[in-house]
Amino acid sequence: MSLKLQAAKNVSATWLSLAVHAVVGFFLSPFILHRLGDDAFSLWVLVFSLTGYYGLLDLGVRTSIVRYVAKFAATGDEEQLARFLTTSLAFYVVVGLVILLLTAVGFFYLSVLFHIPRNLLGIARVLFLLGGVGVALSFPLGVFAALLEGMQKFSWVQLSQTGITLLRGALIFIAVSYDGRLLAVGVITVVINLVSYLVLAWMAFRAFPLHFFSLRQVDGRAFRKLLGYGSFAFLILVAEKLRFHSDPIVIGAFLSSTAITYFSIGARLVEYSTYAVRSMAQIFTPMSSQFAATGDFVRLRQTLIAGNRACALIILPLTVILLILGKPIIAAWVGARYVSSYSVLAVLAVPRAIYLAQSTSTRILLGMGRHRMLAFVLLLEGGVNVILSTLLVRRFGIVGVAVGTAIPLTCTSLFFLPRHICRQLQIPIGAFLKQTYLLPLGLCIPMTALLAFLQHEFPVQSFSGLSLEVTCGGAIYCATFCLTLLALRPVNVSSWNALTQVLGYNQNSQSRGSSWVL
């Protein structure tokens, strides 16, 4: 299968899974919120934010698995691949046991660390126990998902997850409708997550001869290599937790668990807008690992430009929609009483967009194994985020927490990441910024003007009205893109090749000094 066809297949499957996940989450979240209440919903967010920190025990090994699977698949070294997979599985079994121990200890200290209503303390402990057990089991099972990603079987992974998402949403809807208790939602979430990992394990056995797995394959040298690469991936993982998952914990510790609901509504809308970019960008890690393993830096540069431009073409219009229509979207989604959450959305949307528009940069650095400096900078950003959020939360509430996240994120996205990736791939930064982001920014101007006019002259609050305005904005964006594509299409050049030129740079360029074109 050609690289273009494989990438198109993976991205299509990923976006289908994303669309299903976004639709289910968008409509299920307000249903759960209104059925369970603010306190129970906040508790849900808090507990699963806590258990999410168990992911730090991964130590970056999962990223190493994806990278080395892609590398050994490219070189055909099945023996080394089997050693790395078996060693990873043994490590994750140990991690699972450690998580079970930590969960047993933390079970008794939730009320000491967080302001949890007394009537919900028992449920909080049970949810924490369920979440801990689920994460402990997901670690060894996650080896098989990483194997599929390393072999670039993203279409297999995403199509299976589409079915899992629909099943989970249906079961939660039924449980909340007839039971109305938070505990039922927790049980369904944990059990279905484990089922999804079992499905991926079955797929992995079909894709690779996993009869190689045995204790004799556990190898100390392979483990040191996993940790050597994964140590900086681990720092990035720690940074991700501090940057994007520490806010609910800060709010729960210094304000109240109920305040988490108002923060999470604005933050969750921003998070929904990032799914399309993050899910697409993940295909570039194993792809860039293969290019780096074969020394193909020309295709690495092509991937950087094409990937980042595609990310910008997606995230920028979504950000425009959130900023202009954010208030009516919140009112229609969860109710007018939560419109104050728009301030959180407005503070977080632009910094996240700037960072997400460079998602391919971080994936290429991971794929090339040149992510040491990235890890330290992101970790510094995460630490500054926690410090600023803690300082600002008492005076400015949840908006202060959002500002504490936005300031360091903006600095990283503007002053470090573009310069760093250009140095690594020896690309002129001016040409990189111009050729990657000028077109996406220009395409957003007509859409922004139209949506601002429609919202000013015809303000809406219903889903039908919002859908109409978003459709109009999307239509003008797509029309502008198509007109640009036609204008840039030379005579006797196919539409596919013209689109390729719009998404990247000249495919005939074969040297570092290649010309850059729109």
Secondary structure, 3 states (H helix, E strand, C coil): CCHHHHHHHHHHHHHHHHHHHHHHHHHHHHHHHHHHCHHHHHHHHHHHHHHHHHHHHHCCHHHHHHHHHHHHHHHCCHHHHHHHHHHHHHHHHHHHHHHHHHHHHHCCCHHHHCCCCHHHHHHHHHHHHHHHHHHHHHHHHHHHHHHHHHCCCHHHHHHHHHHHHHHHHHHHHHHHHHCCCHHHHHHHHHHHHHHHHHHHHHHHHHHCCHHHCCHHHCCHHHHHHHHHHHHHHHHHHHHHHHHHCCHHHHHHHHCCCCHHHHHHHHHHHHHHHHHHHHHHHCCHHHHHHHHHHCCCHHHHHHHHHHHHHHHHHHHHHHHHHHHHHHHHHHHHHHCHHHHHHHHHHHHHHHHHHHHHCCHHHHHHHHHHCCCHHHHHHHHHHHHHHHHHHHHHHHHHHHHHHHHHHHHHHHHHHHHHHHHHHHHHHCCCHHHHHHHHHHHHHHHHHHHHHHHHHHHHHCCCCCHHHHHHHHHHHHHHHHHHHHHHHHHHCCCCCCHHHHHHHHHCCCCCCCCCCCCCCC
